Amino acid sequence: MPGLADATWTSLRSYNVPTRYLRHATYLPRIDPLSGSSSAGDRQDATFRITS
């Protein structure tokens, strides 16, 4: 899915709870509720660049 902070990157949404997204906090992954109205920092923490 397009990233919450940058549409050219990717955000990973929970399958079981669609309002929650994978994000990082202090280099540890976590799943938190986020939306387009969440703070810019929270949306950036849930936006990843996928590389091969």
mmCIF entry with sequence, helices, sheets and N, C-alpha, C, O atoms, coordinates in Angstrom:
data_MODEL
# 
_entry.id   MODEL 
# 
_entity.id                         1 
_entity.type                       polymer 
_entity.pdbx_number_of_molecules   1 
# 
_entity_poly.entity_id                      1 
_entity_poly.type                           'polypeptide(L)' 
_entity_poly.nstd_linkage                   no 
_entity_poly.nstd_monomer                   no 
_entity_poly.pdbx_seq_one_letter_code       MPGLADATWTSLRSYNVPTRYLRHATYLPRIDPLSGSSSAGDRQDATFRITS 
_entity_poly.pdbx_seq_one_letter_code_can   MPGLADATWTSLRSYNVPTRYLRHATYLPRIDPLSGSSSAGDRQDATFRITS 
_entity_poly.pdbx_strand_id                 A 
# 
loop_
_entity_poly_seq.entity_id 
_entity_poly_seq.num 
_entity_poly_seq.mon_id 
_entity_poly_seq.hetero 
1 1  MET n 
1 2  PRO n 
1 3  GLY n 
1 4  LEU n 
1 5  ALA n 
1 6  ASP n 
1 7  ALA n 
1 8  THR n 
1 9  TRP n 
1 10 THR n 
1 11 SER n 
1 12 LEU n 
1 13 ARG n 
1 14 SER n 
1 15 TYR n 
1 16 ASN n 
1 17 VAL n 
1 18 PRO n 
1 19 THR n 
1 20 ARG n 
1 21 TYR n 
1 22 LEU n 
1 23 ARG n 
1 24 HIS n 
1 25 ALA n 
1 26 THR n 
1 27 TYR n 
1 28 LEU n 
1 29 PRO n 
1 30 ARG n 
1 31 ILE n 
1 32 ASP n 
1 33 PRO n 
1 34 LEU n 
1 35 SER n 
1 36 GLY n 
1 37 SER n 
1 38 SER n 
1 39 SER n 
1 40 ALA n 
1 41 GLY n 
1 42 ASP n 
1 43 ARG n 
1 44 GLN n 
1 45 ASP n 
1 46 ALA n 
1 47 THR n 
1 48 PHE n 
1 49 ARG n 
1 50 ILE n 
1 51 THR n 
1 52 SER n 
# 
_struct_asym.id          A 
_struct_asym.entity_id   1 
# 
_struct_conf.conf_type_id            HELX_P 
_struct_conf.id                      HELX_P1 
_struct_conf.pdbx_PDB_helix_id       AA1 
_struct_conf.beg_label_comp_id       ALA 
_struct_conf.beg_label_asym_id       A 
_struct_conf.beg_label_seq_id        40 
_struct_conf.pdbx_beg_PDB_ins_code   ? 
_struct_conf.end_label_comp_id       ASP 
_struct_conf.end_label_asym_id       A 
_struct_conf.end_label_seq_id        45 
_struct_conf.pdbx_end_PDB_ins_code   ? 
_struct_conf.beg_auth_comp_id        ALA 
_struct_conf.beg_auth_asym_id        A 
_struct_conf.beg_auth_seq_id         40 
_struct_conf.end_auth_comp_id        ASP 
_struct_conf.end_auth_asym_id        A 
_struct_conf.end_auth_seq_id         45 
_struct_conf.pdbx_PDB_helix_class    1 
_struct_conf.details                 ? 
_struct_conf.pdbx_PDB_helix_length   6 
# 
_struct_conf_type.id          HELX_P 
_struct_conf_type.criteria    ? 
_struct_conf_type.reference   ? 
# 
_struct_sheet.id               AA1 
_struct_sheet.type             ? 
_struct_sheet.number_strands   2 
_struct_sheet.details          ? 
# 
_struct_sheet_order.sheet_id     AA1 
_struct_sheet_order.range_id_1   1 
_struct_sheet_order.range_id_2   2 
_struct_sheet_order.offset       ? 
_struct_sheet_order.sense        anti-parallel 
# 
loop_
_struct_sheet_range.sheet_id 
_struct_sheet_range.id 
_struct_sheet_range.beg_label_comp_id 
_struct_sheet_range.beg_label_asym_id 
_struct_sheet_range.beg_label_seq_id 
_struct_sheet_range.pdbx_beg_PDB_ins_code 
_struct_sheet_range.end_label_comp_id 
_struct_sheet_range.end_label_asym_id 
_struct_sheet_range.end_label_seq_id 
_struct_sheet_range.pdbx_end_PDB_ins_code 
_struct_sheet_range.beg_auth_comp_id 
_struct_sheet_range.beg_auth_asym_id 
_struct_sheet_range.beg_auth_seq_id 
_struct_sheet_range.end_auth_comp_id 
_struct_sheet_range.end_auth_asym_id 
_struct_sheet_range.end_auth_seq_id 
AA1 1 ARG A 20 ? ALA A 25 ? ARG A 20 ALA A 25 
AA1 2 LEU A 28 ? PRO A 33 ? LEU A 28 PRO A 33 
# 
loop_
_atom_site.group_PDB 
_atom_site.id 
_atom_site.type_symbol 
_atom_site.label_atom_id 
_atom_site.label_alt_id 
_atom_site.label_comp_id 
_atom_site.label_asym_id 
_atom_site.label_entity_id 
_atom_site.label_seq_id 
_atom_site.pdbx_PDB_ins_code 
_atom_site.Cartn_x 
_atom_site.Cartn_y 
_atom_site.Cartn_z 
_atom_site.occupancy 
_atom_site.B_iso_or_equiv 
_atom_site.pdbx_formal_charge 
_atom_site.auth_seq_id 
_atom_site.auth_comp_id 
_atom_site.auth_asym_id 
_atom_site.auth_atom_id 
_atom_site.pdbx_PDB_model_num 
ATOM 1   N N  . MET A 1 1  ? 0.836  -1.161 0.000  1.00 0.00 ? 1  MET A N  1 
ATOM 2   C CA . MET A 1 1  ? 0.000  0.000  0.000  1.00 0.00 ? 1  MET A CA 1 
ATOM 3   C C  . MET A 1 1  ? 0.883  1.227  0.000  1.00 0.00 ? 1  MET A C  1 
ATOM 4   O O  . MET A 1 1  ? 1.976  1.178  0.565  1.00 0.00 ? 1  MET A O  1 
ATOM 5   N N  . PRO A 1 2  ? 0.464  2.330  -0.608 1.00 0.00 ? 2  PRO A N  1 
ATOM 6   C CA . PRO A 1 2  ? 1.267  3.560  -0.615 1.00 0.00 ? 2  PRO A CA 1 
ATOM 7   C C  . PRO A 1 2  ? 1.573  4.021  0.805  1.00 0.00 ? 2  PRO A C  1 
ATOM 8   O O  . PRO A 1 2  ? 0.766  3.851  1.719  1.00 0.00 ? 2  PRO A O  1 
ATOM 9   N N  . GLY A 1 3  ? 2.741  4.599  0.966  1.00 0.00 ? 3  GLY A N  1 
ATOM 10  C CA . GLY A 1 3  ? 3.161  5.051  2.283  1.00 0.00 ? 3  GLY A CA 1 
ATOM 11  C C  . GLY A 1 3  ? 2.294  6.174  2.835  1.00 0.00 ? 3  GLY A C  1 
ATOM 12  O O  . GLY A 1 3  ? 1.747  6.979  2.081  1.00 0.00 ? 3  GLY A O  1 
ATOM 13  N N  . LEU A 1 4  ? 2.175  6.220  4.156  1.00 0.00 ? 4  LEU A N  1 
ATOM 14  C CA . LEU A 1 4  ? 1.395  7.271  4.810  1.00 0.00 ? 4  LEU A CA 1 
ATOM 15  C C  . LEU A 1 4  ? 2.092  8.626  4.708  1.00 0.00 ? 4  LEU A C  1 
ATOM 16  O O  . LEU A 1 4  ? 1.429  9.661  4.650  1.00 0.00 ? 4  LEU A O  1 
ATOM 17  N N  . ALA A 1 5  ? 3.424  8.623  4.687  1.00 0.00 ? 5  ALA A N  1 
ATOM 18  C CA . ALA A 1 5  ? 4.173  9.879  4.619  1.00 0.00 ? 5  ALA A CA 1 
ATOM 19  C C  . ALA A 1 5  ? 4.648  10.199 3.206  1.00 0.00 ? 5  ALA A C  1 
ATOM 20  O O  . ALA A 1 5  ? 4.860  11.366 2.876  1.00 0.00 ? 5  ALA A O  1 
ATOM 21  N N  . ASP A 1 6  ? 4.820  9.173  2.362  1.00 0.00 ? 6  ASP A N  1 
ATOM 22  C CA . ASP A 1 6  ? 5.322  9.350  1.001  1.00 0.00 ? 6  ASP A CA 1 
ATOM 23  C C  . ASP A 1 6  ? 4.706  8.253  0.134  1.00 0.00 ? 6  ASP A C  1 
ATOM 24  O O  . ASP A 1 6  ? 4.987  7.073  0.346  1.00 0.00 ? 6  ASP A O  1 
ATOM 25  N N  . ALA A 1 7  ? 3.891  8.615  -0.817 1.00 0.00 ? 7  ALA A N  1 
ATOM 26  C CA . ALA A 1 7  ? 3.165  7.640  -1.632 1.00 0.00 ? 7  ALA A CA 1 
ATOM 27  C C  . ALA A 1 7  ? 4.076  6.775  -2.503 1.00 0.00 ? 7  ALA A C  1 
ATOM 28  O O  . ALA A 1 7  ? 3.635  5.736  -2.994 1.00 0.00 ? 7  ALA A O  1 
ATOM 29  N N  . THR A 1 8  ? 5.339  7.175  -2.707 1.00 0.00 ? 8  THR A N  1 
ATOM 30  C CA . THR A 1 8  ? 6.257  6.358  -3.498 1.00 0.00 ? 8  THR A CA 1 
ATOM 31  C C  . THR A 1 8  ? 6.936  5.293  -2.633 1.00 0.00 ? 8  THR A C  1 
ATOM 32  O O  . THR A 1 8  ? 7.615  4.414  -3.164 1.00 0.00 ? 8  THR A O  1 
ATOM 33  N N  . TRP A 1 9  ? 6.766  5.358  -1.332 1.00 0.00 ? 9  TRP A N  1 
ATOM 34  C CA . TRP A 1 9  ? 7.295  4.351  -0.417 1.00 0.00 ? 9  TRP A CA 1 
ATOM 35  C C  . TRP A 1 9  ? 6.135  3.449  0.017  1.00 0.00 ? 9  TRP A C  1 
ATOM 36  O O  . TRP A 1 9  ? 5.074  3.498  -0.605 1.00 0.00 ? 9  TRP A O  1 
ATOM 37  N N  . THR A 1 10 ? 6.297  2.633  1.055  1.00 0.00 ? 10 THR A N  1 
ATOM 38  C CA . THR A 1 10 ? 5.290  1.653  1.439  1.00 0.00 ? 10 THR A CA 1 
ATOM 39  C C  . THR A 1 10 ? 4.984  1.704  2.929  1.00 0.00 ? 10 THR A C  1 
ATOM 40  O O  . THR A 1 10 ? 5.889  1.860  3.750  1.00 0.00 ? 10 THR A O  1 
ATOM 41  N N  . SER A 1 11 ? 3.715  1.573  3.273  1.00 0.00 ? 11 SER A N  1 
ATOM 42  C CA . SER A 1 11 ? 3.301  1.367  4.657  1.00 0.00 ? 11 SER A CA 1 
ATOM 43  C C  . SER A 1 11 ? 2.671  -0.012 4.742  1.00 0.00 ? 11 SER A C  1 
ATOM 44  O O  . SER A 1 11 ? 1.976  -0.442 3.822  1.00 0.00 ? 11 SER A O  1 
ATOM 45  N N  . LEU A 1 12 ? 2.917  -0.705 5.850  1.00 0.00 ? 12 LEU A N  1 
ATOM 46  C CA . LEU A 1 12 ? 2.444  -2.068 6.024  1.00 0.00 ? 12 LEU A CA 1 
ATOM 47  C C  . LEU A 1 12 ? 1.307  -2.075 7.041  1.00 0.00 ? 12 LEU A C  1 
ATOM 48  O O  . LEU A 1 12 ? 1.513  -1.811 8.225  1.00 0.00 ? 12 LEU A O  1 
ATOM 49  N N  . ARG A 1 13 ? 0.105  -2.381 6.559  1.00 0.00 ? 13 ARG A N  1 
ATOM 50  C CA . ARG A 1 13 ? -1.084 -2.373 7.407  1.00 0.00 ? 13 ARG A CA 1 
ATOM 51  C C  . ARG A 1 13 ? -1.328 -3.768 7.969  1.00 0.00 ? 13 ARG A C  1 
ATOM 52  O O  . ARG A 1 13 ? -1.093 -4.769 7.292  1.00 0.00 ? 13 ARG A O  1 
ATOM 53  N N  . SER A 1 14 ? -1.797 -3.826 9.204  1.00 0.00 ? 14 SER A N  1 
ATOM 54  C CA . SER A 1 14 ? -2.149 -5.089 9.842  1.00 0.00 ? 14 SER A CA 1 
ATOM 55  C C  . SER A 1 14 ? -3.294 -5.754 9.085  1.00 0.00 ? 14 SER A C  1 
ATOM 56  O O  . SER A 1 14 ? -4.249 -5.084 8.692  1.00 0.00 ? 14 SER A O  1 
ATOM 57  N N  . TYR A 1 15 ? -3.205 -7.044 8.884  1.00 0.00 ? 15 TYR A N  1 
ATOM 58  C CA . TYR A 1 15 ? -4.267 -7.786 8.209  1.00 0.00 ? 15 TYR A CA 1 
ATOM 59  C C  . TYR A 1 15 ? -5.483 -7.936 9.131  1.00 0.00 ? 15 TYR A C  1 
ATOM 60  O O  . TYR A 1 15 ? -6.621 -7.769 8.691  1.00 0.00 ? 15 TYR A O  1 
ATOM 61  N N  . ASN A 1 16 ? -5.245 -8.246 10.394 1.00 0.00 ? 16 ASN A N  1 
ATOM 62  C CA . ASN A 1 16 ? -6.328 -8.506 11.345 1.00 0.00 ? 16 ASN A CA 1 
ATOM 63  C C  . ASN A 1 16 ? -7.008 -7.236 11.841 1.00 0.00 ? 16 ASN A C  1 
ATOM 64  O O  . ASN A 1 16 ? -8.213 -7.236 12.092 1.00 0.00 ? 16 ASN A O  1 
ATOM 65  N N  . VAL A 1 17 ? -6.252 -6.162 11.982 1.00 0.00 ? 17 VAL A N  1 
ATOM 66  C CA . VAL A 1 17 ? -6.798 -4.893 12.482 1.00 0.00 ? 17 VAL A CA 1 
ATOM 67  C C  . VAL A 1 17 ? -6.377 -3.806 11.494 1.00 0.00 ? 17 VAL A C  1 
ATOM 68  O O  . VAL A 1 17 ? -5.303 -3.225 11.652 1.00 0.00 ? 17 VAL A O  1 
ATOM 69  N N  . PRO A 1 18 ? -7.201 -3.514 10.472 1.00 0.00 ? 18 PRO A N  1 
ATOM 70  C CA . PRO A 1 18 ? -6.798 -2.629 9.377  1.00 0.00 ? 18 PRO A CA 1 
ATOM 71  C C  . PRO A 1 18 ? -6.489 -1.183 9.763  1.00 0.00 ? 18 PRO A C  1 
ATOM 72  O O  . PRO A 1 18 ? -5.954 -0.442 8.938  1.00 0.00 ? 18 PRO A O  1 
ATOM 73  N N  . THR A 1 19 ? -6.805 -0.756 10.986 1.00 0.00 ? 19 THR A N  1 
ATOM 74  C CA . THR A 1 19 ? -6.467 0.615  11.402 1.00 0.00 ? 19 THR A CA 1 
ATOM 75  C C  . THR A 1 19 ? -5.079 0.699  12.015 1.00 0.00 ? 19 THR A C  1 
ATOM 76  O O  . THR A 1 19 ? -4.648 1.780  12.415 1.00 0.00 ? 19 THR A O  1 
ATOM 77  N N  . ARG A 1 20 ? -4.370 -0.424 12.096 1.00 0.00 ? 20 ARG A N  1 
ATOM 78  C CA . ARG A 1 20 ? -3.032 -0.442 12.701 1.00 0.00 ? 20 ARG A CA 1 
ATOM 79  C C  . ARG A 1 20 ? -1.968 -0.697 11.633 1.00 0.00 ? 20 ARG A C  1 
ATOM 80  O O  . ARG A 1 20 ? -2.179 -1.448 10.681 1.00 0.00 ? 20 ARG A O  1 
ATOM 81  N N  . TYR A 1 21 ? -0.839 -0.058 11.820 1.00 0.00 ? 21 TYR A N  1 
ATOM 82  C CA . TYR A 1 21 ? 0.271  -0.143 10.869 1.00 0.00 ? 21 TYR A CA 1 
ATOM 83  C C  . TYR A 1 21 ? 1.555  -0.519 11.590 1.00 0.00 ? 21 TYR A C  1 
ATOM 84  O O  . TYR A 1 21 ? 1.758  -0.177 12.755 1.00 0.00 ? 21 TYR A O  1 
ATOM 85  N N  . LEU A 1 22 ? 2.420  -1.233 10.870 1.00 0.00 ? 22 LEU A N  1 
ATOM 86  C CA . LEU A 1 22 ? 3.749  -1.534 11.375 1.00 0.00 ? 22 LEU A CA 1 
ATOM 87  C C  . LEU A 1 22 ? 4.559  -0.253 11.343 1.00 0.00 ? 22 LEU A C  1 
ATOM 88  O O  . LEU A 1 22 ? 4.572  0.449  10.331 1.00 0.00 ? 22 LEU A O  1 
ATOM 89  N N  . ARG A 1 23 ? 5.231  0.058  12.434 1.00 0.00 ? 23 ARG A N  1 
ATOM 90  C CA . ARG A 1 23 ? 6.108  1.223  12.476 1.00 0.00 ? 23 ARG A CA 1 
ATOM 91  C C  . ARG A 1 23 ? 7.304  0.900  13.348 1.00 0.00 ? 23 ARG A C  1 
ATOM 92  O O  . ARG A 1 23 ? 7.321  -0.131 14.020 1.00 0.00 ? 23 ARG A O  1 
ATOM 93  N N  . HIS A 1 24 ? 8.286  1.749  13.345 1.00 0.00 ? 24 HIS A N  1 
ATOM 94  C CA . HIS A 1 24 ? 9.457  1.515  14.186 1.00 0.00 ? 24 HIS A CA 1 
ATOM 95  C C  . HIS A 1 24 ? 9.530  2.596  15.261 1.00 0.00 ? 24 HIS A C  1 
ATOM 96  O O  . HIS A 1 24 ? 9.165  3.751  15.040 1.00 0.00 ? 24 HIS A O  1 
ATOM 97  N N  . ALA A 1 25 ? 10.008 2.189  16.414 1.00 0.00 ? 25 ALA A N  1 
ATOM 98  C CA . ALA A 1 25 ? 10.209 3.114  17.523 1.00 0.00 ? 25 ALA A CA 1 
ATOM 99  C C  . ALA A 1 25 ? 11.472 2.661  18.238 1.00 0.00 ? 25 ALA A C  1 
ATOM 100 O O  . ALA A 1 25 ? 11.521 1.558  18.784 1.00 0.00 ? 25 ALA A O  1 
ATOM 101 N N  . THR A 1 26 ? 12.482 3.503  18.235 1.00 0.00 ? 26 THR A N  1 
ATOM 102 C CA . THR A 1 26 ? 13.771 3.168  18.836 1.00 0.00 ? 26 THR A CA 1 
ATOM 103 C C  . THR A 1 26 ? 14.323 1.866  18.261 1.00 0.00 ? 26 THR A C  1 
ATOM 104 O O  . THR A 1 26 ? 14.823 1.015  18.997 1.00 0.00 ? 26 THR A O  1 
ATOM 105 N N  . TYR A 1 27 ? 14.227 1.719  16.945 1.00 0.00 ? 27 TYR A N  1 
ATOM 106 C CA . TYR A 1 27 ? 14.745 0.577  16.187 1.00 0.00 ? 27 TYR A CA 1 
ATOM 107 C C  . TYR A 1 27 ? 14.020 -0.728 16.472 1.00 0.00 ? 27 TYR A C  1 
ATOM 108 O O  . TYR A 1 27 ? 14.505 -1.791 16.085 1.00 0.00 ? 27 TYR A O  1 
ATOM 109 N N  . LEU A 1 28 ? 12.871 -0.677 17.141 1.00 0.00 ? 28 LEU A N  1 
ATOM 110 C CA . LEU A 1 28 ? 12.075 -1.867 17.387 1.00 0.00 ? 28 LEU A CA 1 
ATOM 111 C C  . LEU A 1 28 ? 10.745 -1.749 16.663 1.00 0.00 ? 28 LEU A C  1 
ATOM 112 O O  . LEU A 1 28 ? 10.126 -0.685 16.678 1.00 0.00 ? 28 LEU A O  1 
ATOM 113 N N  . PRO A 1 29 ? 10.292 -2.841 16.022 1.00 0.00 ? 29 PRO A N  1 
ATOM 114 C CA . PRO A 1 29 ? 8.998  -2.774 15.322 1.00 0.00 ? 29 PRO A CA 1 
ATOM 115 C C  . PRO A 1 29 ? 7.841  -2.815 16.313 1.00 0.00 ? 29 PRO A C  1 
ATOM 116 O O  . PRO A 1 29 ? 7.938  -3.437 17.371 1.00 0.00 ? 29 PRO A O  1 
ATOM 117 N N  . ARG A 1 30 ? 6.753  -2.150 15.959 1.00 0.00 ? 30 ARG A N  1 
ATOM 118 C CA . ARG A 1 30 ? 5.530  -2.186 16.746 1.00 0.00 ? 30 ARG A CA 1 
ATOM 119 C C  . ARG A 1 30 ? 4.340  -1.950 15.833 1.00 0.00 ? 30 ARG A C  1 
ATOM 120 O O  . ARG A 1 30 ? 4.503  -1.455 14.717 1.00 0.00 ? 30 ARG A O  1 
ATOM 121 N N  . ILE A 1 31 ? 3.167  -2.292 16.286 1.00 0.00 ? 31 ILE A N  1 
ATOM 122 C CA . ILE A 1 31 ? 1.949  -2.085 15.505 1.00 0.00 ? 31 ILE A CA 1 
ATOM 123 C C  . ILE A 1 31 ? 1.078  -1.095 16.271 1.00 0.00 ? 31 ILE A C  1 
ATOM 124 O O  . ILE A 1 31 ? 0.683  -1.355 17.408 1.00 0.00 ? 31 ILE A O  1 
ATOM 125 N N  . ASP A 1 32 ? 0.784  0.039  15.643 1.00 0.00 ? 32 ASP A N  1 
ATOM 126 C CA . ASP A 1 32 ? 0.027  1.110  16.281 1.00 0.00 ? 32 ASP A CA 1 
ATOM 127 C C  . ASP A 1 32 ? -1.108 1.575  15.383 1.00 0.00 ? 32 ASP A C  1 
ATOM 128 O O  . ASP A 1 32 ? -1.027 1.444  14.161 1.00 0.00 ? 32 ASP A O  1 
ATOM 129 N N  . PRO A 1 33 ? -2.175 2.122  15.983 1.00 0.00 ? 33 PRO A N  1 
ATOM 130 C CA . PRO A 1 33 ? -3.239 2.708  15.172 1.00 0.00 ? 33 PRO A CA 1 
ATOM 131 C C  . PRO A 1 33 ? -2.770 4.015  14.544 1.00 0.00 ? 33 PRO A C  1 
ATOM 132 O O  . PRO A 1 33 ? -2.260 4.888  15.246 1.00 0.00 ? 33 PRO A O  1 
ATOM 133 N N  . LEU A 1 34 ? -2.935 4.162  13.236 1.00 0.00 ? 34 LEU A N  1 
ATOM 134 C CA . LEU A 1 34 ? -2.535 5.370  12.522 1.00 0.00 ? 34 LEU A CA 1 
ATOM 135 C C  . LEU A 1 34 ? -3.566 5.688  11.448 1.00 0.00 ? 34 LEU A C  1 
ATOM 136 O O  . LEU A 1 34 ? -4.301 4.811  10.993 1.00 0.00 ? 34 LEU A O  1 
ATOM 137 N N  . SER A 1 35 ? -3.607 6.949  11.054 1.00 0.00 ? 35 SER A N  1 
ATOM 138 C CA . SER A 1 35 ? -4.480 7.372  9.964  1.00 0.00 ? 35 SER A CA 1 
ATOM 139 C C  . SER A 1 35 ? -3.811 8.536  9.248  1.00 0.00 ? 35 SER A C  1 
ATOM 140 O O  . SER A 1 35 ? -2.739 8.988  9.651  1.00 0.00 ? 35 SER A O  1 
ATOM 141 N N  . GLY A 1 36 ? -4.437 9.011  8.201  1.00 0.00 ? 36 GLY A N  1 
ATOM 142 C CA . GLY A 1 36 ? -3.911 10.154 7.471  1.00 0.00 ? 36 GLY A CA 1 
ATOM 143 C C  . GLY A 1 36 ? -3.845 11.411 8.322  1.00 0.00 ? 36 GLY A C  1 
ATOM 144 O O  . GLY A 1 36 ? -3.097 12.334 7.997  1.00 0.00 ? 36 GLY A O  1 
ATOM 145 N N  . SER A 1 37 ? -4.618 11.468 9.414  1.00 0.00 ? 37 SER A N  1 
ATOM 146 C CA . SER A 1 37 ? -4.601 12.643 10.290 1.00 0.00 ? 37 SER A CA 1 
ATOM 147 C C  . SER A 1 37 ? -3.619 12.494 11.453 1.00 0.00 ? 37 SER A C  1 
ATOM 148 O O  . SER A 1 37 ? -3.522 13.393 12.288 1.00 0.00 ? 37 SER A O  1 
ATOM 149 N N  . SER A 1 38 ? -2.887 11.371 11.525 1.00 0.00 ? 38 SER A N  1 
ATOM 150 C CA . SER A 1 38 ? -1.869 11.196 12.563 1.00 0.00 ? 38 SER A CA 1 
ATOM 151 C C  . SER A 1 38 ? -0.737 12.187 12.328 1.00 0.00 ? 38 SER A C  1 
ATOM 152 O O  . SER A 1 38 ? -0.608 12.740 11.236 1.00 0.00 ? 38 SER A O  1 
ATOM 153 N N  . SER A 1 39 ? 0.082  12.413 13.352 1.00 0.00 ? 39 SER A N  1 
ATOM 154 C CA . SER A 1 39 ? 1.181  13.377 13.223 1.00 0.00 ? 39 SER A CA 1 
ATOM 155 C C  . SER A 1 39 ? 2.149  12.945 12.125 1.00 0.00 ? 39 SER A C  1 
ATOM 156 O O  . SER A 1 39 ? 2.253  11.761 11.803 1.00 0.00 ? 39 SER A O  1 
ATOM 157 N N  . ALA A 1 40 ? 2.850  13.911 11.562 1.00 0.00 ? 40 ALA A N  1 
ATOM 158 C CA . ALA A 1 40 ? 3.800  13.633 10.474 1.00 0.00 ? 40 ALA A CA 1 
ATOM 159 C C  . ALA A 1 40 ? 4.882  12.659 10.936 1.00 0.00 ? 40 ALA A C  1 
ATOM 160 O O  . ALA A 1 40 ? 5.278  11.776 10.175 1.00 0.00 ? 40 ALA A O  1 
ATOM 161 N N  . GLY A 1 41 ? 5.356  12.803 12.150 1.00 0.00 ? 41 GLY A N  1 
ATOM 162 C CA . GLY A 1 41 ? 6.381  11.894 12.675 1.00 0.00 ? 41 GLY A CA 1 
ATOM 163 C C  . GLY A 1 41 ? 5.892  10.471 12.776 1.00 0.00 ? 41 GLY A C  1 
ATOM 164 O O  . GLY A 1 41 ? 6.624  9.538  12.446 1.00 0.00 ? 41 GLY A O  1 
ATOM 165 N N  . ASP A 1 42 ? 4.651  10.285 13.232 1.00 0.00 ? 42 ASP A N  1 
ATOM 166 C CA . ASP A 1 42 ? 4.079  8.942  13.322 1.00 0.00 ? 42 ASP A CA 1 
ATOM 167 C C  . ASP A 1 42 ? 3.921  8.322  11.943 1.00 0.00 ? 42 ASP A C  1 
ATOM 168 O O  . ASP A 1 42 ? 4.211  7.140  11.758 1.00 0.00 ? 42 ASP A O  1 
ATOM 169 N N  . ARG A 1 43 ? 3.462  9.113  10.967 1.00 0.00 ? 43 ARG A N  1 
ATOM 170 C CA . ARG A 1 43 ? 3.308  8.591  9.600  1.00 0.00 ? 43 ARG A CA 1 
ATOM 171 C C  . ARG A 1 43 ? 4.670  8.252  8.994  1.00 0.00 ? 43 ARG A C  1 
ATOM 172 O O  . ARG A 1 43 ? 4.785  7.263  8.270  1.00 0.00 ? 43 ARG A O  1 
ATOM 173 N N  . GLN A 1 44 ? 5.703  9.049  9.272  1.00 0.00 ? 44 GLN A N  1 
ATOM 174 C CA . GLN A 1 44 ? 7.041  8.753  8.759  1.00 0.00 ? 44 GLN A CA 1 
ATOM 175 C C  . GLN A 1 44 ? 7.580  7.466  9.362  1.00 0.00 ? 44 GLN A C  1 
ATOM 176 O O  . GLN A 1 44 ? 8.238  6.687  8.672  1.00 0.00 ? 44 GLN A O  1 
ATOM 177 N N  . ASP A 1 45 ? 7.304  7.233  10.658 1.00 0.00 ? 45 ASP A N  1 
ATOM 178 C CA . ASP A 1 45 ? 7.753  5.999  11.310 1.00 0.00 ? 45 ASP A CA 1 
ATOM 179 C C  . ASP A 1 45 ? 7.096  4.763  10.717 1.00 0.00 ? 45 ASP A C  1 
ATOM 180 O O  . ASP A 1 45 ? 7.611  3.656  10.876 1.00 0.00 ? 45 ASP A O  1 
ATOM 181 N N  . ALA A 1 46 ? 5.966  4.932  10.037 1.00 0.00 ? 46 ALA A N  1 
ATOM 182 C CA . ALA A 1 46 ? 5.246  3.803  9.449  1.00 0.00 ? 46 ALA A CA 1 
ATOM 183 C C  . ALA A 1 46 ? 5.424  3.732  7.933  1.00 0.00 ? 46 ALA A C  1 
ATOM 184 O O  . ALA A 1 46 ? 4.676  3.026  7.257  1.00 0.00 ? 46 ALA A O  1 
ATOM 185 N N  . THR A 1 47 ? 6.399  4.452  7.397  1.00 0.00 ? 47 THR A N  1 
ATOM 186 C CA . THR A 1 47 ? 6.645  4.469  5.956  1.00 0.00 ? 47 THR A CA 1 
ATOM 187 C C  . THR A 1 47 ? 8.041  3.928  5.686  1.00 0.00 ? 47 THR A C  1 
ATOM 188 O O  . THR A 1 47 ? 9.022  4.425  6.240  1.00 0.00 ? 47 THR A O  1 
ATOM 189 N N  . PHE A 1 48 ? 8.129  2.923  4.846  1.00 0.00 ? 48 PHE A N  1 
ATOM 190 C CA . PHE A 1 48 ? 9.384  2.241  4.574  1.00 0.00 ? 48 PHE A CA 1 
ATOM 191 C C  . PHE A 1 48 ? 9.694  2.228  3.086  1.00 0.00 ? 48 PHE A C  1 
ATOM 192 O O  . PHE A 1 48 ? 8.785  2.197  2.256  1.00 0.00 ? 48 PHE A O  1 
ATOM 193 N N  . ARG A 1 49 ? 10.953 2.251  2.757  1.00 0.00 ? 49 ARG A N  1 
ATOM 194 C CA . ARG A 1 49 ? 11.382 2.091  1.369  1.00 0.00 ? 49 ARG A CA 1 
ATOM 195 C C  . ARG A 1 49 ? 11.770 0.645  1.170  1.00 0.00 ? 49 ARG A C  1 
ATOM 196 O O  . ARG A 1 49 ? 12.682 0.144  1.827  1.00 0.00 ? 49 ARG A O  1 
ATOM 197 N N  . ILE A 1 50 ? 11.083 -0.027 0.268  1.00 0.00 ? 50 ILE A N  1 
ATOM 198 C CA . ILE A 1 50 ? 11.352 -1.438 -0.016 1.00 0.00 ? 50 ILE A CA 1 
ATOM 199 C C  . ILE A 1 50 ? 12.449 -1.524 -1.070 1.00 0.00 ? 50 ILE A C  1 
ATOM 200 O O  . ILE A 1 50 ? 12.325 -0.945 -2.149 1.00 0.00 ? 50 ILE A O  1 
ATOM 201 N N  . THR A 1 51 ? 13.514 -2.240 -0.760 1.00 0.00 ? 51 THR A N  1 
ATOM 202 C CA . THR A 1 51 ? 14.618 -2.433 -1.699 1.00 0.00 ? 51 THR A CA 1 
ATOM 203 C C  . THR A 1 51 ? 14.856 -3.933 -1.873 1.00 0.00 ? 51 THR A C  1 
ATOM 204 O O  . THR A 1 51 ? 14.471 -4.742 -1.029 1.00 0.00 ? 51 THR A O  1 
ATOM 205 N N  . SER A 1 52 ? 15.482 -4.273 -2.959 1.00 0.00 ? 52 SER A N  1 
ATOM 206 C CA . SER A 1 52 ? 15.765 -5.690 -3.187 1.00 0.00 ? 52 SER A CA 1 
ATOM 207 C C  . SER A 1 52 ? 17.175 -6.036 -2.819 1.00 0.00 ? 52 SER A C  1 
ATOM 208 O O  . SER A 1 52 ? 17.582 -7.190 -2.949 1.00 0.00 ? 52 SER A O  1 
# 
